[in-house]
Structure formats: C-alpha cells, structure tokens
Amino acid sequence: MLINGKKMKFQPNVTILEVLKELKLNPDVVVVEVNHEIISKEKHPSWILNEGDRVEIVSFIGGG
C-alpha cells in the first residue's frame, strides 16, 4: 500500500490503528484518509487496509 506516497508493506488484515502504532504516530492527533475518504477515528481500530490502498496521514502540530 502507499502511505503518504511511500510504498510500505504490512501484515495482511492490518487495521489503521495498527499502522499508526507501527509508525509510532499518536492516533489522537492525526487524520487518516484512505482512497480519498477521511476515516473517522472511531473506525480506526476496525478499518482493514488492503494491499492497493492509498493512505494519507496528516498530523496536527500546535504552535504560535
């Protein structure tokens, strides 16, 4: 699958939440889009990613 434009491999039937943990990203401060569809945080633990999916992960960074 492509994550932020980079080809990556994960185990079959991996969920969004598992990918975020593997990438050491805090699920509370990211937005995940799969194939041009924003996936709500409530669905991250159960949303299964597939081999050909295009995933974009955007992190929020505070500042001022």
Phi and psi in radians as a Rosetta constraint file:
Dihedral C 1 N 2 CA 2 C 2 CIRCULARHARMONIC -1.755 0.35
Dihedral N 2 CA 2 C 2 N 3 CIRCULARHARMONIC 2.209 0.35
Dihedral C 2 N 3 CA 3 C 3 CIRCULARHARMONIC -2.108 0.35
Dihedral N 3 CA 3 C 3 N 4 CIRCULARHARMONIC 2.043 0.35
Dihedral C 3 N 4 CA 4 C 4 CIRCULARHARMONIC 0.869 0.35
Dihedral N 4 CA 4 C 4 N 5 CIRCULARHARMONIC 0.735 0.35
Dihedral C 4 N 5 CA 5 C 5 CIRCULARHARMONIC 1.419 0.35
Dihedral N 5 CA 5 C 5 N 6 CIRCULARHARMONIC 0.013 0.35
Dihedral C 5 N 6 CA 6 C 6 CIRCULARHARMONIC -1.944 0.35
Dihedral N 6 CA 6 C 6 N 7 CIRCULARHARMONIC 2.241 0.35
Dihedral C 6 N 7 CA 7 C 7 CIRCULARHARMONIC -1.238 0.35
Dihedral N 7 CA 7 C 7 N 8 CIRCULARHARMONIC 2.228 0.35
Dihedral C 7 N 8 CA 8 C 8 CIRCULARHARMONIC -2.389 0.35
Dihedral N 8 CA 8 C 8 N 9 CIRCULARHARMONIC 2.663 0.35
Dihedral C 8 N 9 CA 9 C 9 CIRCULARHARMONIC -2.045 0.35
Dihedral N 9 CA 9 C 9 N 10 CIRCULARHARMONIC 2.422 0.35
Dihedral C 9 N 10 CA 10 C 10 CIRCULARHARMONIC -2.372 0.35
Dihedral N 10 CA 10 C 10 N 11 CIRCULARHARMONIC 2.912 0.35
Dihedral C 10 N 11 CA 11 C 11 CIRCULARHARMONIC -1.073 0.35
Dihedral N 11 CA 11 C 11 N 12 CIRCULARHARMONIC 2.702 0.35
Dihedral C 11 N 12 CA 12 C 12 CIRCULARHARMONIC -1.070 0.35
Dihedral N 12 CA 12 C 12 N 13 CIRCULARHARMONIC 2.632 0.35
Dihedral C 12 N 13 CA 13 C 13 CIRCULARHARMONIC 1.061 0.35
Dihedral N 13 CA 13 C 13 N 14 CIRCULARHARMONIC 0.555 0.35
Dihedral C 13 N 14 CA 14 C 14 CIRCULARHARMONIC -1.341 0.35
Dihedral N 14 CA 14 C 14 N 15 CIRCULARHARMONIC 2.483 0.35
Dihedral C 14 N 15 CA 15 C 15 CIRCULARHARMONIC -1.654 0.35
Dihedral N 15 CA 15 C 15 N 16 CIRCULARHARMONIC 2.883 0.35
Dihedral C 15 N 16 CA 16 C 16 CIRCULARHARMONIC -1.015 0.35
Dihedral N 16 CA 16 C 16 N 17 CIRCULARHARMONIC -0.787 0.35
Dihedral C 16 N 17 CA 17 C 17 CIRCULARHARMONIC -1.056 0.35
Dihedral N 17 CA 17 C 17 N 18 CIRCULARHARMONIC -0.706 0.35
Dihedral C 17 N 18 CA 18 C 18 CIRCULARHARMONIC -1.129 0.35
Dihedral N 18 CA 18 C 18 N 19 CIRCULARHARMONIC -0.678 0.35
Dihedral C 18 N 19 CA 19 C 19 CIRCULARHARMONIC -1.136 0.35
Dihedral N 19 CA 19 C 19 N 20 CIRCULARHARMONIC -0.763 0.35
Dihedral C 19 N 20 CA 20 C 20 CIRCULARHARMONIC -1.052 0.35
Dihedral N 20 CA 20 C 20 N 21 CIRCULARHARMONIC -0.749 0.35
Dihedral C 20 N 21 CA 21 C 21 CIRCULARHARMONIC -1.106 0.35
Dihedral N 21 CA 21 C 21 N 22 CIRCULARHARMONIC -0.765 0.35
Dihedral C 21 N 22 CA 22 C 22 CIRCULARHARMONIC -1.051 0.35
Dihedral N 22 CA 22 C 22 N 23 CIRCULARHARMONIC -0.659 0.35
Dihedral C 22 N 23 CA 23 C 23 CIRCULARHARMONIC -1.488 0.35
Dihedral N 23 CA 23 C 23 N 24 CIRCULARHARMONIC 0.053 0.35
Dihedral C 23 N 24 CA 24 C 24 CIRCULARHARMONIC 1.002 0.35
Dihedral N 24 CA 24 C 24 N 25 CIRCULARHARMONIC 0.758 0.35
Dihedral C 24 N 25 CA 25 C 25 CIRCULARHARMONIC -1.879 0.35
Dihedral N 25 CA 25 C 25 N 26 CIRCULARHARMONIC 2.448 0.35
Dihedral C 25 N 26 CA 26 C 26 CIRCULARHARMONIC -1.362 0.35
Dihedral N 26 CA 26 C 26 N 27 CIRCULARHARMONIC 2.002 0.35
Dihedral C 26 N 27 CA 27 C 27 CIRCULARHARMONIC -1.072 0.35
Dihedral N 27 CA 27 C 27 N 28 CIRCULARHARMONIC -0.338 0.35
Dihedral C 27 N 28 CA 28 C 28 CIRCULARHARMONIC -1.338 0.35
Dihedral N 28 CA 28 C 28 N 29 CIRCULARHARMONIC -0.318 0.35
Dihedral C 28 N 29 CA 29 C 29 CIRCULARHARMONIC -2.128 0.35
Dihedral N 29 CA 29 C 29 N 30 CIRCULARHARMONIC 0.438 0.35
Dihedral C 29 N 30 CA 30 C 30 CIRCULARHARMONIC -2.232 0.35
Dihedral N 30 CA 30 C 30 N 31 CIRCULARHARMONIC 2.742 0.35
Dihedral C 30 N 31 CA 31 C 31 CIRCULARHARMONIC -2.039 0.35
Dihedral N 31 CA 31 C 31 N 32 CIRCULARHARMONIC 2.345 0.35
Dihedral C 31 N 32 CA 32 C 32 CIRCULARHARMONIC -2.034 0.35
Dihedral N 32 CA 32 C 32 N 33 CIRCULARHARMONIC 2.278 0.35
Dihedral C 32 N 33 CA 33 C 33 CIRCULARHARMONIC -2.066 0.35
Dihedral N 33 CA 33 C 33 N 34 CIRCULARHARMONIC 2.264 0.35
Dihedral C 33 N 34 CA 34 C 34 CIRCULARHARMONIC -2.097 0.35
Dihedral N 34 CA 34 C 34 N 35 CIRCULARHARMONIC 2.088 0.35
Dihedral C 34 N 35 CA 35 C 35 CIRCULARHARMONIC 0.885 0.35
Dihedral N 35 CA 35 C 35 N 36 CIRCULARHARMONIC 0.831 0.35
Dihedral C 35 N 36 CA 36 C 36 CIRCULARHARMONIC 1.226 0.35
Dihedral N 36 CA 36 C 36 N 37 CIRCULARHARMONIC 0.334 0.35
Dihedral C 36 N 37 CA 37 C 37 CIRCULARHARMONIC -2.163 0.35
Dihedral N 37 CA 37 C 37 N 38 CIRCULARHARMONIC 2.152 0.35
Dihedral C 37 N 38 CA 38 C 38 CIRCULARHARMONIC -1.267 0.35
Dihedral N 38 CA 38 C 38 N 39 CIRCULARHARMONIC 2.258 0.35
Dihedral C 38 N 39 CA 39 C 39 CIRCULARHARMONIC -1.783 0.35
Dihedral N 39 CA 39 C 39 N 40 CIRCULARHARMONIC 2.163 0.35
Dihedral C 39 N 40 CA 40 C 40 CIRCULARHARMONIC -1.124 0.35
Dihedral N 40 CA 40 C 40 N 41 CIRCULARHARMONIC 2.610 0.35
Dihedral C 40 N 41 CA 41 C 41 CIRCULARHARMONIC -0.983 0.35
Dihedral N 41 CA 41 C 41 N 42 CIRCULARHARMONIC -0.567 0.35
Dihedral C 41 N 42 CA 42 C 42 CIRCULARHARMONIC -1.101 0.35
Dihedral N 42 CA 42 C 42 N 43 CIRCULARHARMONIC -0.455 0.35
Dihedral C 42 N 43 CA 43 C 43 CIRCULARHARMONIC -1.590 0.35
Dihedral N 43 CA 43 C 43 N 44 CIRCULARHARMONIC -0.174 0.35
Dihedral C 43 N 44 CA 44 C 44 CIRCULARHARMONIC -0.986 0.35
Dihedral N 44 CA 44 C 44 N 45 CIRCULARHARMONIC -0.712 0.35
Dihedral C 44 N 45 CA 45 C 45 CIRCULARHARMONIC -1.217 0.35
Dihedral N 45 CA 45 C 45 N 46 CIRCULARHARMONIC -0.373 0.35
Dihedral C 45 N 46 CA 46 C 46 CIRCULARHARMONIC -1.989 0.35
Dihedral N 46 CA 46 C 46 N 47 CIRCULARHARMONIC -0.166 0.35
Dihedral C 46 N 47 CA 47 C 47 CIRCULARHARMONIC -1.349 0.35
Dihedral N 47 CA 47 C 47 N 48 CIRCULARHARMONIC 1.981 0.35
Dihedral C 47 N 48 CA 48 C 48 CIRCULARHARMONIC -1.501 0.35
Dihedral N 48 CA 48 C 48 N 49 CIRCULARHARMONIC 2.244 0.35
Dihedral C 48 N 49 CA 49 C 49 CIRCULARHARMONIC -1.586 0.35
Dihedral N 49 CA 49 C 49 N 50 CIRCULARHARMONIC 2.557 0.35
Dihedral C 49 N 50 CA 50 C 50 CIRCULARHARMONIC -1.960 0.35
Dihedral N 50 CA 50 C 50 N 51 CIRCULARHARMONIC 2.824 0.35
Dihedral C 50 N 51 CA 51 C 51 CIRCULARHARMONIC -0.854 0.35
Dihedral N 51 CA 51 C 51 N 52 CIRCULARHARMONIC -0.792 0.35
Dihedral C 51 N 52 CA 52 C 52 CIRCULARHARMONIC -1.604 0.35
Dihedral N 52 CA 52 C 52 N 53 CIRCULARHARMONIC 0.139 0.35
Dihedral C 52 N 53 CA 53 C 53 CIRCULARHARMONIC -1.161 0.35
Dihedral N 53 CA 53 C 53 N 54 CIRCULARHARMONIC 2.563 0.35
Dihedral C 53 N 54 CA 54 C 54 CIRCULARHARMONIC -1.900 0.35
Dihedral N 54 CA 54 C 54 N 55 CIRCULARHARMONIC 2.026 0.35
Dihedral C 54 N 55 CA 55 C 55 CIRCULARHARMONIC -2.004 0.35
Dihedral N 55 CA 55 C 55 N 56 CIRCULARHARMONIC 2.301 0.35
Dihedral C 55 N 56 CA 56 C 56 CIRCULARHARMONIC -2.068 0.35
Dihedral N 56 CA 56 C 56 N 57 CIRCULARHARMONIC 2.271 0.35
Dihedral C 56 N 57 CA 57 C 57 CIRCULARHARMONIC -2.109 0.35
Dihedral N 57 CA 57 C 57 N 58 CIRCULARHARMONIC 2.133 0.35
Dihedral C 57 N 58 CA 58 C 58 CIRCULARHARMONIC -2.035 0.35
Dihedral N 58 CA 58 C 58 N 59 CIRCULARHARMONIC 2.213 0.35
Dihedral C 58 N 59 CA 59 C 59 CIRCULARHARMONIC -1.710 0.35
Dihedral N 59 CA 59 C 59 N 60 CIRCULARHARMONIC 2.532 0.35
Dihedral C 59 N 60 CA 60 C 60 CIRCULARHARMONIC -1.652 0.35
Dihedral N 60 CA 60 C 60 N 61 CIRCULARHARMONIC 2.298 0.35
Dihedral C 60 N 61 CA 61 C 61 CIRCULARHARMONIC -2.161 0.35
Dihedral N 61 CA 61 C 61 N 62 CIRCULARHARMONIC 2.156 0.35
Dihedral C 61 N 62 CA 62 C 62 CIRCULARHARMONIC -1.424 0.35
Dihedral N 62 CA 62 C 62 N 63 CIRCULARHARMONIC 2.800 0.35
Dihedral C 62 N 63 CA 63 C 63 CIRCULARHARMONIC 3.097 0.35
Dihedral N 63 CA 63 C 63 N 64 CIRCULARHARMONIC -3.083 0.35
